[in-house]
Amino acid sequence: MSDFIVYKYPYALAIECKSTEGNTFNFGKLRQYDELLKYSGPKGFGAFVVIWFIDHKKVCFVPINEIKRLKEEDYKSINVKMIGDEKFKVFEVPSTLKRTFLDSDYSVIFDYMQ
């Protein structure tokens, strides 16, 4: 199951949160992959992975369908350099560093759904 189920009319989202040190998030760490795929089909439903790249002080979100595409194309991970690259649907979550942690605006995920 995902970490969060979020509802904001007319959308319901399954969100899995991960963190990683270094430049990459390996797909092997996403044990909820098959479960998240179930949320990606019906209209109004979405499934996303939120990744905190600790060393880079960046947070991004990735639709599960993009991870599916990447896996089908033999990618093994998401690199921090994919954030904002037009070839990939890896979107930065606006965040402000607060001493140790980030204060992030996750409303961008709902903006993506529209």
DATA-V307234 format. One record per residue. RES is the residue in three letters. D_FIRST is the distance of its C-alpha to the first C-alpha in Angstrom with 1 decimal. Layout:
RES:D_FIRST
RES:D_FIRST
This chain:
MET:0.0
SER:3.8
ASP:6.8
PHE:8.6
ILE:9.4
VAL:13.1
TYR:15.8
LYS:19.3
TYR:21.5
PRO:21.4
TYR:18.0
ALA:14.3
LEU:12.2
ALA:8.6
ILE:9.4
GLU:8.4
CYS:11.5
LYS:13.5
SER:17.2
THR:19.9
GLU:23.5
GLY:25.9
ASN:25.9
THR:23.0
PHE:19.2
ASN:18.8
PHE:16.3
GLY:16.1
LYS:14.1
LEU:11.2
ARG:9.4
GLN:6.3
TYR:9.3
ASP:9.5
GLU:6.2
LEU:7.5
LEU:10.9
LYS:10.5
TYR:10.5
SER:13.6
GLY:16.1
PRO:17.2
LYS:19.7
GLY:18.5
PHE:14.9
GLY:13.8
ALA:11.1
PHE:12.3
VAL:12.3
VAL:14.5
ILE:16.7
TRP:19.3
PHE:22.2
ILE:23.7
ASP:27.1
HIS:27.6
LYS:26.5
LYS:24.6
VAL:21.2
CYS:20.1
PHE:17.5
VAL:16.9
PRO:15.9
ILE:13.6
ASN:16.7
GLU:18.8
ILE:16.9
LYS:17.3
ARG:20.9
LEU:21.5
LYS:20.1
GLU:22.4
GLU:25.2
ASP:24.7
TYR:23.5
LYS:21.8
SER:20.8
ILE:21.1
ASN:24.3
VAL:25.1
LYS:28.1
MET:26.0
ILE:25.4
GLY:27.8
ASP:29.1
GLU:29.8
LYS:28.8
PHE:25.1
LYS:22.7
VAL:21.8
PHE:22.6
GLU:23.7
VAL:22.5
PRO:25.8
SER:25.9
THR:28.6
LEU:29.0
LYS:29.5
ARG:31.0
THR:28.0
PHE:25.0
LEU:24.7
ASP:24.8
SER:22.9
ASP:23.2
TYR:19.9
SER:21.7
VAL:22.4
ILE:19.0
PHE:20.3
ASP:23.7
TYR:22.2
MET:20.8
GLN:24.4
